[in-house]
Amino acid sequence: MRRTTFKFLFICILILGAHRAGAQVSVVFYPSPAKQFFIDDIWKTTLINTSTAIVNVNVQCAIRTGGSLNVLTVTTQVMTLTPGANHFSAIESGSAKWVYGSTEQSTVLQSTGKLPYGQYVLCITIYAASTNKMLGSNCNEMEVAPMLPPELASPRNQEEISVQYPVLAWIPPRPLIGLNIIYSLHLVALQKDQNPAEGILQNVPILNLNDLTSTYTTYPVTAQTLEPGVAYAWQLGASYEGYNLGTTDIWTFTVKPPPPPPTDDVIYPVATKISDGRFYVTKGIFRFAYNDKANDKKLSYVIKRMDKRENLKSLPDIEIKPGVNKLQIDARHNTALKEKQYYDLEITDSKGQVYKLLFYYTTE
C-alpha cells in the first residue's frame, strides 16, 4: 500500500515539477499513524530531485509549536541528491547541527526524544549548497496525541492460578491505529518477601520473550515449570518501529498447590458391644473402626459365617494402638468366603469385652 501511494506521489510531483520553474526538489512526509512524534521521525522523509542533474543541498528541518514558537531546528551538512527519490541516512542525522528552542516542548524533546502532546508544524526546506537558493519546501501540520501504555490483563494482579502453563494476556497501547506493535515479556520468580520491582530488576528471568506480535502468549512447556506456592512477577514492554511505547505495571501471581488426594469415602462402621442388627456390604475387605479402650497391642478377632458358624482361617495379624483405630482386613483371596453370605466380625479385648459388626459379602 505504501509503495503504491509513493509511486502516485512521485508521478504527481514529477508532473508538478515540470510545470513550475525552480521547483527542483519536493518533500514527501510519512506521518506516524499513531499520532506520536519521536526525534528520529524527522528523517522519515523522502526528497525527490525532479531535475535530471545531481544537486548538492543543505536541508533544514524545523519544528514549531502551533503558536509558531521554535522547538527544534536541524540543519544538515552538504548532501548530494541524485535525480529521483533520495532518503536521509544516519550519516546525515549524525553530522547535522541541532539547535533547540527555549520552550517547554524543546526541553521535553531533548530529554526524552519525544514531543509532548499538542499541535505542531514540521517544515523541511532545501537550499542549494553553493548559492543558498531555496530549491523546495514543505510544511506539515501534525497533532501529537496521548498514547496510553500497554496494560497487563491476565492473570490478574496477585491472583492464585490453578494451572502451571497459564495464558499471559495484555491490552495494547491505545489508541491503536493499525500499528505493528512488538512486545517483550519479562517474568521472574520472587524470593520470599521480595519486592516485585526489585525482583524484575535483580532476578534472573525464567521467561524472557521478545518480538511478540500478539496480545497474549501461553507459558511455554519448554520453560522452567512454575512451582506451586512461589510468587512470580511479570512485566511487558511495547515498541513500534524501534520506538518505546511504554511498559506495564509489574503484576504478580502464584500457582495453587495441587489439591490433596481425595479422602477415603469408604465407611468405617464402629464395632460396638450391642449389635443394632445393621449390616455393611463388603467385597472382601472388611473395613471398620475400633476403640481400643483396653490399650491392647494386637487385635484379637474372628470372622465367622452366620449360617454355619464357621470361622475364616488364615486371617492377618493386626496391630492396634490405644484409642480409635481405622482398620481393614483383606480377605479377598480367602477361599472360605462365599458369595452373598453374612459374616460376623467379633473382637474380644484383653478385659473380656466383646465388640461386633455384621457384614454381607458380594462381588457385584
Disulfide bonds with the S-S distance in Angstrom:
Cys123-Cys139 1.94
